[in-house]
Amino acid sequence: MLYSEEKVIMAFQAFRELARDGIVGAEWSTVYKADDDVRDLLDLFAKEMACVNVPVGSELYLIPETKMSPFHVNNDFLKKNYFKSGAVNADIYLMYFSTLILFGYFYDSYQTKEATREFIGMEDWVREVHDNIQSLKEHDEETLKKEEQEFSYNWTQIISKWDDMNDLKESAKKQTGNTISRLSFLDGVKRFLLDQELVRELGNQEITLTEKAKTIIQKYFMDLEYNKGIFEFIYRTEQGDNHANN
């Protein structure tokens, strides 16, 4: 398709701001929604950078779609800015897993298109991650290894990392998952999500999803093309237990 010089320049100006800031305001967002040519060009520019454009209210976001995107946050940056010194790749795997569990909490394990909860407390988030890791443990080692290859998620490292952060005394009779180390780890994940404008703090150690997060979750995380069945795997055991209890 041929585009006028005016539309190409307009789209480039908008993309320049998106590439610089990751977000543009109402002026460009309105153009993106109203002008088919500019929208097509902006989407093409984003695709070439392995990104997608996501309109949220009166704003437009540039979101990295794959690790190949030059706008993707690399692991070294995450380790340096959000975790303790000596952080390893297992910390990153667990961060991604904890984020998926957080999103799933608000959407009833991805069974709903609209959020079913308004907020979550930090201790509740710890318990959700803990419970889902216990569910992962119910898979045999062979299954976990097979799923690791399919999803590029190192499930055994996720389990091991979480277990290593158990600083409860051995004399404790009940394991709830609420340890200081685990709360501290999720606080680092929370700071990353705050910086990415995916969650907002409410006070009293409670957080809620932003409209940006809700749009991304509904548009991409729930799409099988993007999630590749990873959520079905994560919640498979949990759902099986729920059915067994009914």
Rosetta blueprint (number, residue, H / E / L):
1 M L
2 L L
3 Y L
4 S L
5 E H
6 E H
7 K H
8 V H
9 I H
10 M H
11 A H
12 F H
13 Q H
14 A H
15 F H
16 R H
17 E H
18 L H
19 A H
20 R H
21 D H
22 G L
23 I E
24 V E
25 G L
26 A H
27 E H
28 W H
29 S H
30 T H
31 V H
32 Y H
33 K H
34 A H
35 D L
36 D H
37 D H
38 V H
39 R H
40 D H
41 L H
42 L H
43 D H
44 L H
45 F H
46 A H
47 K H
48 E H
49 M L
50 A L
51 C E
52 V E
53 N E
54 V E
55 P E
56 V E
57 G L
58 S L
59 E E
60 L E
61 Y E
62 L E
63 I E
64 P E
65 E L
66 T L
67 K L
68 M L
69 S L
70 P L
71 F L
72 H L
73 V L
74 N L
75 N H
76 D H
77 F H
78 L H
79 K H
80 K H
81 N H
82 Y H
83 F L
84 K L
85 S L
86 G L
87 A L
88 V L
89 N H
90 A H
91 D H
92 I H
93 Y H
94 L H
95 M H
96 Y H
97 F H
98 S H
99 T H
100 L H
101 I H
102 L H
103 F H
104 G H
105 Y H
106 F H
107 Y L
108 D L
109 S L
110 Y L
111 Q L
112 T L
113 K L
114 E L
115 A L
116 T L
117 R L
118 E L
119 F L
120 I E
121 G E
122 M H
123 E H
124 D H
125 W H
126 V H
127 R H
128 E H
129 V H
130 H H
131 D H
132 N H
133 I H
134 Q H
135 S H
136 L H
137 K L
138 E L
139 H L
140 D L
141 E H
142 E H
143 T H
144 L H
145 K H
146 K H
147 E H
148 E H
149 Q H
150 E H
151 F H
152 S L
153 Y L
154 N L
155 W H
156 T H
157 Q H
158 I H
159 I H
160 S H
161 K H
162 W H
163 D H
164 D H
165 M L
166 N L
167 D L
168 L L
169 K L
170 E L
171 S L
172 A L
173 K L
174 K L
175 Q L
176 T L
177 G L
178 N L
179 T L
180 I H
181 S H
182 R H
183 L H
184 S H
185 F H
186 L H
187 D H
188 G H
189 V H
190 K H
191 R H
192 F H
193 L H
194 L H
195 D H
196 Q L
197 E L
198 L L
199 V E
200 R E
201 E E
202 L E
203 G E
204 N L
205 Q L
206 E E
207 I E
208 T E
209 L E
210 T L
211 E H
212 K H
213 A H
214 K H
215 T H
216 I H
217 I H
218 Q H
219 K H
220 Y H
221 F H
222 M L
223 D L
224 L H
225 E H
226 Y H
227 N H
228 K L
229 G L
230 I H
231 F H
232 E H
233 F H
234 I H
235 Y H
236 R H
237 T H
238 E H
239 Q H
240 G H
241 D H
242 N H
243 H H
244 A H
245 N H
246 N L
